[in-house]
């Protein structure tokens, strides 16, 4: 008992030290020996307790997705940026996005997430915020990620960085911001850039106890591409990336997603390194065991932990049943997503601005004439105000369906 108390105190001191360093703008030079690790099928904290992950993804923040703006055509990040360039002009659009990223996730959001009962945030990343097209490791994403990691350290949350958009695209659909085909698996330079980026992330956060692990690729290899060729390339890429990470952050958990939108581990073999976890995504599936049996089989065969990396976006009843199914099998989860525009199926709902339908119509190309200037200014101003935590609507029933705090 005394040893556990000492380890817990050490872990708290390390978190507070990391928080101070982050807030002072120092990246994270701390080499902490006390990290979450993998033991069999479990995530285990430094104090020896099994960690049951209860997470939420910070979608649309560093990786915008069109449907979260209610766009139906301008779905990928470059299409969204293009729409705002047409609405505002490039210079004012850049100002919009800077304010957007400074406001969408703030310390208020992180504190609320912790107070609601979550113990982890998963952060989708777009590579272009962290690296130039020439491969120089720089960009505004670093300071934004540092800031949230610092807040997470201060509040007691773990963080999982997740590469949602890799160079060239790893999925072959709009949310990887590629050309509509998973070119990362075909173009060596794209793979090189991706490995370089992950090594830079690992170098920056080496030994940082707030980082739970690195989620290498979001939903790789859509099922309608050449899966026979691409599936065989997934695990070799994971091996190479893991080796690069472990060169600088040797004890860090690496999280491997299955192929076909993170739905299958059929192309993956036995663990090739220590401290590996395996993630899958599942939306609107059966809430009975049959929907996850293939994943349970994989975990049982290889004695590895599973992590439900994305789920949700249906209704409270389904949320609760699907969550309970996973918890009954010891599987941690991260729901999608924390904040969204005018919806019941999220934790915080952003109010819909006046005239937003005109913004959507223009962004999607259904309206050829740019909306009046006063409408654009009013709608986007209301949107930027609405994304602040204090102006959103907390969906308490959604939280209750996750077994978390269900009321103010």
C-alpha positions in Angstrom: 0.0 0.0 0.0 2.8 2.4 0.9 4.6 1.7 -2.4 1.4 2.5 -4.3 1.0 5.8 -2.5 4.6 6.7 -3.3 4.2 5.8 -7.0 0.9 7.7 -7.2 2.6 10.8 -5.6 5.5 10.5 -8.1 3.1 10.3 -11.0 1.3 13.4 -9.8 4.5 15.4 -9.4 5.6 14.4 -12.9 2.3 15.5 -14.4 2.5 18.8 -12.6 6.1 19.3 -13.8 5.1 18.5 -17.4 2.2 20.9 -17.1 4.5 23.7 -15.9 7.0 23.1 -18.7 4.3 23.1 -21.3 2.8 26.3 -20.0 6.2 27.9 -20.1 6.6 26.9 -23.7 9.2 24.2 -23.1 8.4 21.3 -25.4 8.7 18.3 -23.1 12.3 17.4 -22.2 11.2 15.2 -19.2 12.2 11.6 -19.5 9.7 9.9 -17.2 10.1 6.2 -16.4 6.6 5.9 -15.1 4.5 5.5 -18.3 1.3 3.6 -19.0 2.4 0.2 -20.4 0.9 -3.0 -21.9 0.6 -6.1 -19.8 -1.2 -8.9 -21.7 -4.6 -7.5 -22.7 -4.5 -4.5 -20.4 -3.3 -0.9 -20.2 -1.5 -0.6 -16.9 -0.8 2.6 -15.1 2.5 3.3 -13.3 0.9 2.5 -9.9 -0.1 -1.0 -11.2 -3.7 -0.3 -11.7 -5.5 -1.4 -14.9 -6.5 1.6 -16.9 -10.0 1.4 -18.3 -9.9 4.0 -21.1 -12.9 6.4 -21.3 -12.0 8.9 -23.9 -13.4 11.5 -26.3 -12.0 12.6 -29.6 -11.3 16.3 -30.3 -12.6 16.0 -33.9 -12.7 19.0 -36.3 -10.1 21.0 -34.3 -6.7 20.3 -36.0 -8.4 18.2 -38.7 -11.6 19.8 -40.1 -14.2 17.6 -41.6 -17.0 19.0 -43.9 -19.9 17.3 -42.3 -19.1 19.0 -39.0 -19.8 22.3 -40.8 -22.9 20.8 -42.4 -21.2 20.8 -45.7 -22.1 17.9 -48.1 -19.7 18.6 -51.0 -16.8 20.5 -49.4 -15.9 17.6 -47.2 -12.1 17.4 -47.1 -9.9 20.0 -45.4 -8.5 21.5 -48.6 -12.1 21.8 -49.9 -13.2 23.5 -46.6 -10.2 25.8 -46.7 -11.0 26.7 -50.3 -14.6 27.5 -49.4 -13.5 29.9 -46.7 -11.0 31.5 -49.0 -13.8 32.2 -51.4 -16.0 33.5 -48.6 -13.4 35.8 -47.0 -10.4 36.0 -49.2 -7.2 34.2 -48.3 -5.8 36.8 -45.8 -9.0 37.0 -43.8 -9.6 33.3 -44.1 -6.2 32.7 -42.5 -7.2 35.0 -39.6 -10.5 33.0 -39.3 -8.6 29.7 -39.0 -6.2 31.1 -36.4 -9.0 32.3 -34.2 -10.8 29.0 -34.8 -7.9 26.9 -33.6 -7.3 29.1 -30.6 -11.0 28.9 -29.6 -12.3 25.4 -30.6 -10.4 23.7 -27.8 -9.5 25.7 -24.8 -8.6 25.0 -21.2 -12.3 25.3 -20.3 -13.0 22.4 -22.6 -10.2 20.2 -21.2 -11.3 20.9 -17.6 -14.9 20.1 -18.5 -13.9 16.8 -20.1 -12.1 15.8 -17.0 -14.9 16.9 -14.7 -17.4 14.9 -16.7 -15.5 11.7 -16.0 -13.3 11.1 -19.1 -9.7 10.0 -18.5 -8.3 10.6 -22.0 -8.6 12.8 -25.1 -7.8 11.5 -28.6 -6.5 14.3 -30.9 -6.8 13.9 -34.7 -4.0 15.6 -36.5 -3.4 16.9 -40.0 0.2 16.5 -41.1 0.4 19.9 -42.8 0.0 21.7 -39.4 3.2 20.0 -38.3 5.3 19.7 -41.4 5.9 21.6 -44.7 5.5 19.9 -48.1 9.3 19.8 -48.2 9.5 17.8 -45.0 10.6 20.6 -42.6 9.2 19.9 -39.2 7.5 23.1 -38.4 3.9 24.6 -38.2 1.4 26.1 -35.8 0.1 22.6 -34.8 3.0 22.1 -32.5 2.2 24.9 -30.1 -1.5 24.1 -30.2 -0.8 20.4 -29.3 1.7 21.4 -26.6 -0.9 23.6 -25.1 -3.5 20.9 -24.8 -1.0 18.4 -23.5 -0.1 20.9 -20.8 -3.7 21.4 -19.8 -4.2 17.6 -19.8 -1.2 17.2 -17.5 -2.6 19.8 -15.1 -6.1 18.2 -15.0 -5.1 14.5 -15.0 -6.1 13.4 -18.5 -4.1 11.2 -20.9 -3.6 12.2 -24.5 -3.5 10.1 -27.7 -2.3 11.9 -30.8 -3.9 10.4 -33.9 -2.7 10.9 -37.4 -6.0 11.5 -39.3 -4.4 12.9 -42.4 -1.0 11.5 -43.4 1.1 12.7 -46.4 -0.6 11.4 -49.6 -3.6 10.0 -47.7 -3.8 6.7 -45.9 -7.5 5.9 -46.4 -8.6 7.1 -49.8 -11.6 9.2 -48.6 -12.2 12.8 -47.8 -11.1 12.7 -44.2 -7.5 11.9 -45.0 -7.3 15.0 -47.2 -5.6 13.0 -50.0 -6.5 12.7 -53.7 -9.2 10.1 -53.1 -6.7 7.2 -53.1 -4.4 6.1 -50.3 -1.2 7.2 -52.1 0.9 7.0 -48.9 1.1 3.3 -49.5 2.2 3.7 -53.1 4.6 6.7 -52.9 7.8 6.1 -50.9 8.3 9.8 -50.2 4.9 10.0 -48.5 5.8 7.1 -46.3 9.2 8.7 -45.5 7.5 12.0 -44.5 5.0 10.1 -42.3 7.7 8.2 -40.5 9.7 11.5 -40.1 6.7 13.2 -38.6 6.0 10.4 -36.1 9.7 10.4 -35.1 9.4 14.2 -34.5 6.3 13.7 -32.4 8.0 11.0 -30.3 11.1 13.2 -29.9 9.1 16.1 -28.7 7.0 14.1 -26.2 9.6 11.5 -25.2 9.1 10.2 -21.7 6.1 12.5 -21.2 3.7 10.6 -18.9 0.6 12.5 -20.2 1.0 10.8 -23.6 -0.7 7.4 -23.4 0.4 6.3 -26.9 0.6 7.2 -30.5 -2.3 6.2 -32.9 -0.3 5.8 -36.1 -2.9 5.9 -38.8 -6.6 6.7 -38.7 -8.8 4.2 -40.6 -6.2 3.1 -43.2 -7.2 1.6 -46.6 -10.8 2.0 -47.5 -12.5 -1.3 -48.5 -13.2 -0.2 -52.1 -9.5 0.2 -53.0 -7.0 -2.5 -54.0 -7.0 -4.2 -50.6 -5.2 -7.2 -51.8 -2.1 -5.1 -52.6 -2.5 -2.4 -49.9 -3.3 -4.7 -46.9 0.1 -6.4 -47.3 1.8 -3.1 -47.0 0.2 -2.0 -43.7 2.1 -4.0 -41.1 5.5 -3.4 -42.7 4.8 0.3 -42.5 3.7 -0.1 -38.9 7.0 -1.9 -38.1 9.1 0.8 -39.7 7.2 3.6 -37.9 7.3 1.9 -34.6 11.0 1.4 -34.9 11.5 5.1 -35.6 9.4 6.1 -32.6 11.2 3.7 -30.3 14.6 5.1 -31.3 13.7 8.3 -29.4 10.8 7.2 -27.1 11.5 3.6 -26.4 8.8 2.7 -23.8 5.9 4.4 -25.5 2.7 2.5 -26.4 2.1 2.4 -30.2 -1.5 1.9 -31.3 -2.1 0.0 -34.5 -5.4 0.4 -36.5 -6.8 -2.3 -38.6 -7.5 -1.9 -42.3 -10.7 -1.2 -44.1 -11.6 1.9 -42.0 -10.2 0.2 -38.9 -12.6 -2.6 -39.1 -10.3 -5.6 -39.6 -7.1 -7.0 -38.2 -6.9 -9.8 -40.8 -3.8 -8.4 -42.4 -1.9 -8.1 -39.1 0.1 -10.9 -37.5 1.4 -11.5 -34.0 2.9 -8.5 -32.1 6.2 -7.5 -33.6 7.3 -5.4 -30.6 6.4 -4.8 -26.9 3.8 -2.2 -25.8 1.5 -2.5 -28.8 -2.2 -2.0 -28.7 -4.8 -2.5 -31.4 -7.6 -0.2 -32.3 -10.8 -0.6 -34.3 -13.7 1.8 -35.1 -17.3 0.9 -35.1 -20.4 3.0 -35.8 -24.1 1.9 -35.7 -23.3 -1.7 -35.3 -25.1 -4.5 -33.4 -24.8 -4.1 -29.7 -24.5 -7.9 -29.3 -21.2 -9.8 -29.0 -21.3 -10.9 -32.6 -20.3 -7.4 -33.7 -16.9 -7.5 -32.0 -16.3 -11.3 -31.9 -13.6 -11.1 -34.7 -11.7 -8.5 -32.7 -12.0 -10.6 -29.5 -10.6 -13.5 -31.4 -7.6 -11.5 -32.5 -7.0 -10.3 -28.9 -7.3 -13.8 -27.5 -5.0 -15.3 -30.1 -2.2 -12.8 -29.5 -2.9 -11.7 -25.9 -3.0 -8.0 -26.8 -5.3 -5.2 -25.7 -8.1 -3.7 -27.8 -9.1 -0.1 -28.0 -12.4 1.1 -29.5 -10.9 4.3 -31.0 -14.1 5.8 -32.6 -17.8 5.1 -32.1 -21.0 7.0 -31.4 -23.0 9.5 -33.5 -26.3 7.6 -33.2 -28.4 8.0 -30.1 -28.2 7.7 -26.3 -29.7 4.2 -26.1 -27.3 2.8 -28.6 -24.4 4.5 -26.9 -25.1 2.9 -23.6 -25.6 -0.6 -25.0 -22.5 -0.5 -27.2 -20.4 1.0 -24.3 -21.6 -1.7 -21.9 -20.8 -4.4 -24.4 -17.2 -3.2 -24.6 -16.8 -2.7 -20.9 -18.1 -6.2 -20.3 -15.1 -7.4 -22.3 -12.6 -5.1 -20.7 -12.3 -2.9 -23.8 -11.6 0.8 -23.4 -13.2 3.4 -25.7 -13.1 6.8 -27.2 -16.3 8.3 -28.6 -16.6 10.5 -31.6 -16.8 13.4 -31.2 -16.6 16.0 -28.4 -18.0 19.1 -30.2 -20.1 19.4 -33.3 -22.5 21.9 -35.0 -26.2 21.7 -34.0 -26.5 18.0 -33.2 -27.8 15.7 -30.4 -25.1 13.1 -31.0 -22.2 14.9 -29.4 -21.0 16.1 -26.0 -21.1 19.8 -26.8 -23.4 21.1 -29.5 -22.4 24.4 -31.3 -25.4 26.7 -32.0 -26.2 27.1 -35.6 -25.5 30.7 -36.8 -28.1 32.8 -38.6 -27.8 32.4 -42.3 -25.7 29.3 -42.1 -27.7 27.6 -44.8 -26.4 30.2 -47.2 -22.8 29.6 -46.1 -23.4 25.9 -46.7 -24.9 26.4 -50.1 -22.0 28.5 -51.3 -19.4 26.2 -49.9 -21.0 23.2 -51.6 -21.4 25.0 -54.9 -25.2 25.0 -54.9 -25.2 28.8 -54.7 -23.0 30.4 -57.3 -23.2 34.0 -56.0 -21.3 34.8 -52.9 -23.7 35.6 -49.9 -24.0 39.2 -48.9 -21.0 40.5 -46.9 -23.1 41.3 -43.9 -24.5 37.8 -43.8 -21.0 36.2 -44.1 -19.7 38.5 -41.4 -22.6 37.8 -39.0 -22.7 34.0 -39.6 -19.0 33.4 -39.3 -18.8 35.7 -36.3 -21.6 33.8 -34.6 -19.9 30.5 -35.4 -16.6 31.6 -33.8 -18.5 32.7 -30.7 -20.5 29.5 -30.7 -17.5 27.2 -30.6 -16.4 28.6 -27.3 -17.3 26.1 -24.5 -19.4 28.6 -22.6 -21.7 29.1 -25.6 -22.2 25.5 -26.5 -25.0 23.2 -25.3 -23.9 20.3 -23.2 -25.8 17.1 -24.0 -26.1 15.7 -20.5 -28.0 12.7 -21.6 -25.2 11.8 -24.0 -22.8 11.9 -21.1 -25.1 9.8 -19.0 -25.2 7.2 -21.8 -21.4 6.9 -21.4 -21.8 6.2 -17.7 -20.4 9.6 -16.9 -21.7 12.7 -15.3 -25.3 13.1 -16.5 -26.3 16.5 -15.3 -25.0 20.0 -14.3 
